[in-house]
Amino acid sequence: MAFWASPAGQLAILVIGWLVIRASKRVLKRHWPTGLSTWDLMAPLLILCSVILVPAGAGVILPWLVMGWMGVGILVTVIQAVHNQELLYSTFFKTFWRLTDLFWALGFIACFLLVIS
């Protein structure tokens, strides 16, 4: 159990998750949704791995990451409402989730570096 809570365990979880998602995508070729990428399914794993690193020392940065994530949601909402003069759930959620992927990938890297330093 201690290995999976360590930084190396978190990297192992992410690699295993990536491989499982890629294998599922390869097996379900025609039945895999066309707009769904592997990174879209990695965001929950990145969030989970960042939260698991809290006892190891990432608890300092995690509240800031959550507030930043909320800021991303507010920013996407305002930009789409002003630019498109409307807010459609499908375009908002796709844009928000793709930015979430990027944000939490960078957030996990920050948590990981904070723990190993």
C-alpha positions as CSV (number, residue, x, y, z in Angstrom):
1,M,0.0,0.0,0.0
2,A,2.9,2.4,0.7
3,F,4.2,2.1,-2.8
4,W,0.9,3.3,-4.4
5,A,0.9,6.4,-2.2
6,S,4.5,7.3,-3.1
7,P,5.5,9.5,-6.1
8,A,6.8,6.5,-8.0
9,G,3.4,4.8,-7.3
10,Q,1.6,7.7,-8.7
11,L,3.6,7.6,-11.9
12,A,2.9,3.9,-12.1
13,I,-0.8,4.6,-11.7
14,L,-0.7,7.1,-14.5
15,V,1.2,4.9,-16.9
16,I,-1.0,1.9,-16.2
17,G,-4.1,4.1,-16.7
18,W,-2.7,5.4,-20.0
19,L,-2.0,1.9,-21.2
20,V,-5.5,0.6,-20.2
21,I,-7.2,3.5,-22.0
22,R,-5.1,3.0,-25.1
23,A,-5.7,-0.7,-25.1
24,S,-9.4,-0.1,-24.7
25,K,-9.4,2.4,-27.5
26,R,-7.6,-0.1,-29.8
27,V,-10.0,-3.0,-28.9
28,L,-13.1,-0.9,-29.4
29,K,-12.0,0.7,-32.6
30,R,-15.3,1.3,-34.3
31,H,-17.3,1.7,-31.1
32,W,-15.0,4.3,-29.5
33,P,-16.5,7.8,-29.6
34,T,-14.8,9.9,-32.3
35,G,-14.5,13.0,-30.2
36,L,-13.0,11.3,-27.1
37,S,-9.3,11.3,-26.7
38,T,-7.1,9.4,-24.3
39,W,-6.3,12.7,-22.5
40,D,-9.9,13.3,-21.8
41,L,-10.0,10.1,-19.7
42,M,-6.7,10.9,-18.0
43,A,-7.9,14.1,-16.2
44,P,-9.7,12.2,-13.4
45,L,-6.5,10.1,-12.9
46,L,-4.4,13.2,-12.7
47,I,-6.7,14.8,-10.1
48,L,-6.8,11.6,-8.1
49,C,-3.0,11.2,-8.2
50,S,-2.6,14.9,-7.1
51,V,-4.9,14.3,-4.2
52,I,-3.1,11.1,-3.1
53,L,0.2,13.1,-2.9
54,V,-1.3,15.5,-0.3
55,P,0.1,13.6,2.7
56,A,3.5,13.5,1.1
57,G,3.7,17.3,0.9
58,A,1.5,18.4,-1.9
59,G,-1.1,19.8,0.4
60,V,0.4,23.2,0.2
61,I,-0.4,23.7,-3.5
62,L,-3.6,21.6,-3.9
63,P,-6.0,24.3,-2.7
64,W,-4.5,26.7,-5.2
65,L,-4.9,24.2,-7.9
66,V,-8.6,23.7,-7.1
67,M,-9.1,27.5,-7.1
68,G,-7.3,27.8,-10.4
69,W,-9.5,25.1,-11.9
70,M,-12.6,27.0,-10.8
71,G,-11.0,30.1,-12.4
72,V,-10.5,28.2,-15.6
73,G,-14.2,27.3,-15.6
74,I,-15.3,30.9,-15.0
75,L,-12.9,32.2,-17.7
76,V,-14.2,29.7,-20.3
77,T,-17.8,30.6,-19.4
78,V,-17.2,34.4,-19.7
79,I,-15.2,34.1,-22.9
80,Q,-17.7,31.9,-24.6
81,A,-20.6,34.0,-23.5
82,V,-19.0,37.2,-24.7
83,H,-17.5,35.8,-27.9
84,N,-20.4,33.6,-29.1
85,Q,-23.2,35.7,-27.5
86,E,-24.6,32.4,-26.1
87,L,-23.4,29.6,-23.8
88,L,-24.0,26.1,-25.1
89,Y,-23.3,23.2,-22.8
90,S,-21.7,21.0,-25.5
91,T,-19.1,23.6,-26.6
92,F,-18.5,24.8,-23.0
93,F,-17.9,21.4,-21.6
94,K,-15.6,20.2,-24.4
95,T,-13.5,23.4,-24.1
96,F,-13.5,23.3,-20.3
97,W,-12.6,19.6,-20.2
98,R,-9.7,20.0,-22.7
99,L,-8.3,22.9,-20.6
100,T,-8.9,20.8,-17.5
101,D,-6.6,18.1,-19.0
102,L,-3.9,20.6,-19.6
103,F,-4.4,22.3,-16.2
104,W,-4.3,19.1,-14.1
105,A,-1.3,17.7,-16.1
106,L,0.6,20.8,-15.1
107,G,-0.9,20.6,-11.6
108,F,0.2,17.0,-11.1
109,I,3.7,17.9,-12.3
110,A,3.8,20.8,-9.8
111,C,2.6,18.4,-7.0
112,F,5.1,15.7,-8.0
113,L,8.0,18.2,-8.1
114,L,7.0,19.6,-4.7
115,V,6.9,16.1,-3.2
116,I,10.2,14.9,-4.5
117,S,12.1,18.1,-3.7
